[in-house]
Amino acid sequence: MTPYQSFNFAVEIEGLLVGGFSEVSGLEGTIEVEEYREGGVNGFVHKLPVRTSHANLVLSRGLTSVSTLWNWYYNTSLGSIQRRNGTLMLLDARQLPVMWWNFRNALPVRWAGPTFSATSDEVAVEALELAHEGLTRPLLGQAVAITGDVARLAGRQ
């Protein structure tokens, strides 16, 4: 089974495809545990789950004249808070979603503009960092991924 390639993805926020990103990072979560030492049990320490936290998502893309994400960040900085839900979609070679993660109640917490240099010919890149309240992998997305894997194994793709 061939693994999916990570360069083929799309980002949707509140139903609007805001794709064109060169990189998305922060797709991770951590479960904090609390250790509990039980009297008389010396072979191990109990580790009990306490809370789950998620890293901020960082969306990076080439700077364009479309200012939707900048406006969201800027309005938030002025106190006009609008939390948004979104989806990160991993696409196959045909540009069809094969797996996706939903994030909820995202809030822009950092915007980074490009570094300008007259000695460079690199693309100007902006990044938007989003704090959010959690990730989910919808059952439909999991089913599509499994179906795609089965079809690839059967040689249908």
ZINORBEL-V170009 format. One record per residue. N is the residue number from 0. RES is the residue in one small letter. SS is DSSP state (h for helix, s for strand, l for the rest). PSI is psi in radians with two decimals (NA if undefined). Layout:
# ZINORBEL-V170009
n=N res=RES ss=SS psi=PSI
n=N res=RES ss=SS psi=PSI
This chain:
# ZINORBEL-V170009
n=0 res=m ss=l psi=2.22
n=1 res=t ss=l psi=2.26
n=2 res=p ss=l psi=2.72
n=3 res=y ss=l psi=2.62
n=4 res=q ss=l psi=2.43
n=5 res=s ss=l psi=-0.06
n=6 res=f ss=l psi=-0.03
n=7 res=n ss=l psi=1.67
n=8 res=f ss=s psi=2.90
n=9 res=a ss=s psi=2.74
n=10 res=v ss=s psi=2.31
n=11 res=e ss=s psi=2.34
n=12 res=i ss=s psi=2.12
n=13 res=e ss=l psi=0.77
n=14 res=g ss=l psi=-0.06
n=15 res=l ss=s psi=2.13
n=16 res=l ss=s psi=1.98
n=17 res=v ss=l psi=0.65
n=18 res=g ss=l psi=-2.88
n=19 res=g ss=l psi=0.29
n=20 res=f ss=s psi=2.51
n=21 res=s ss=s psi=-0.33
n=22 res=e ss=s psi=2.47
n=23 res=v ss=s psi=2.20
n=24 res=s ss=s psi=2.89
n=25 res=g ss=l psi=0.24
n=26 res=l ss=l psi=1.36
n=27 res=e ss=l psi=2.75
n=28 res=g ss=s psi=2.75
n=29 res=t ss=s psi=2.37
n=30 res=i ss=s psi=2.02
n=31 res=e ss=s psi=2.42
n=32 res=v ss=s psi=2.66
n=33 res=e ss=s psi=2.31
n=34 res=e ss=s psi=2.43
n=35 res=y ss=s psi=2.03
n=36 res=r ss=l psi=1.98
n=37 res=e ss=l psi=2.27
n=38 res=g ss=l psi=2.29
n=39 res=g ss=l psi=-0.17
n=40 res=v ss=l psi=1.85
n=41 res=n ss=l psi=-0.05
n=42 res=g ss=l psi=-0.31
n=43 res=f ss=l psi=2.93
n=44 res=v ss=l psi=2.28
n=45 res=h ss=s psi=2.43
n=46 res=k ss=s psi=1.96
n=47 res=l ss=s psi=2.32
n=48 res=p ss=s psi=2.38
n=49 res=v ss=s psi=-1.01
n=50 res=r ss=s psi=2.76
n=51 res=t ss=s psi=2.39
n=52 res=s ss=s psi=2.70
n=53 res=h ss=s psi=2.46
n=54 res=a ss=l psi=2.70
n=55 res=n ss=l psi=2.50
n=56 res=l ss=s psi=2.39
n=57 res=v ss=s psi=2.05
n=58 res=l ss=s psi=2.09
n=59 res=s ss=s psi=2.45
n=60 res=r ss=s psi=2.88
n=61 res=g ss=s psi=2.41
n=62 res=l ss=l psi=2.23
n=63 res=t ss=l psi=3.10
n=64 res=s ss=l psi=-0.16
n=65 res=v ss=l psi=2.13
n=66 res=s ss=l psi=0.40
n=67 res=t ss=h psi=-0.85
n=68 res=l ss=h psi=-0.69
n=69 res=w ss=h psi=-0.78
n=70 res=n ss=h psi=-0.69
n=71 res=w ss=h psi=-0.83
n=72 res=y ss=h psi=-0.85
n=73 res=y ss=h psi=-0.81
n=74 res=n ss=h psi=-0.66
n=75 res=t ss=h psi=-0.72
n=76 res=s ss=h psi=-0.41
n=77 res=l ss=l psi=-0.01
n=78 res=g ss=l psi=0.00
n=79 res=s ss=l psi=1.49
n=80 res=i ss=l psi=2.17
n=81 res=q ss=l psi=1.77
n=82 res=r ss=l psi=2.49
n=83 res=r ss=s psi=2.62
n=84 res=n ss=s psi=2.72
n=85 res=g ss=s psi=3.12
n=86 res=t ss=s psi=2.37
n=87 res=l ss=s psi=2.14
n=88 res=m ss=s psi=2.23
n=89 res=l ss=s psi=2.24
n=90 res=l ss=s psi=2.65
n=91 res=d ss=l psi=-3.04
n=92 res=a ss=l psi=-0.40
n=93 res=r ss=l psi=0.12
n=94 res=q ss=l psi=0.46
n=95 res=l ss=l psi=2.43
n=96 res=p ss=s psi=2.29
n=97 res=v ss=s psi=-0.28
n=98 res=m ss=s psi=2.53
n=99 res=w ss=s psi=2.78
n=100 res=w ss=s psi=2.29
n=101 res=n ss=s psi=2.45
n=102 res=f ss=s psi=2.61
n=103 res=r ss=s psi=2.60
n=104 res=n ss=s psi=0.85
n=105 res=a ss=s psi=2.59
n=106 res=l ss=s psi=2.20
n=107 res=p ss=s psi=2.23
n=108 res=v ss=s psi=-0.14
n=109 res=r ss=s psi=2.39
n=110 res=w ss=s psi=2.36
n=111 res=a ss=s psi=2.19
n=112 res=g ss=l psi=3.13
n=113 res=p ss=l psi=2.79
n=114 res=t ss=l psi=2.20
n=115 res=f ss=l psi=2.39
n=116 res=s ss=l psi=2.20
n=117 res=a ss=l psi=-0.23
n=118 res=t ss=l psi=0.14
n=119 res=s ss=l psi=2.61
n=120 res=d ss=l psi=0.40
n=121 res=e ss=l psi=2.70
n=122 res=v ss=l psi=2.40
n=123 res=a ss=l psi=2.23
n=124 res=v ss=s psi=2.41
n=125 res=e ss=s psi=2.70
n=126 res=a ss=s psi=2.46
n=127 res=l ss=s psi=2.20
n=128 res=e ss=s psi=2.29
n=129 res=l ss=s psi=2.18
n=130 res=a ss=s psi=2.51
n=131 res=h ss=l psi=3.02
n=132 res=e ss=l psi=0.37
n=133 res=g ss=l psi=2.77
n=134 res=l ss=s psi=2.53
n=135 res=t ss=s psi=2.68
n=136 res=r ss=l psi=1.79
n=137 res=p ss=l psi=2.61
n=138 res=l ss=h psi=-0.66
n=139 res=l ss=h psi=-0.72
n=140 res=g ss=h psi=-0.67
n=141 res=q ss=h psi=-0.69
n=142 res=a ss=h psi=-0.72
n=143 res=v ss=h psi=-0.73
n=144 res=a ss=h psi=-0.77
n=145 res=i ss=h psi=-0.76
n=146 res=t ss=h psi=-0.75
n=147 res=g ss=h psi=-0.70
n=148 res=d ss=h psi=-0.74
n=149 res=v ss=h psi=-0.76
n=150 res=a ss=h psi=-0.69
n=151 res=r ss=h psi=-0.71
n=152 res=l ss=h psi=-0.60
n=153 res=a ss=l psi=-0.08
n=154 res=g ss=l psi=0.41
n=155 res=r ss=l psi=-0.10
n=156 res=q ss=l psi=NA
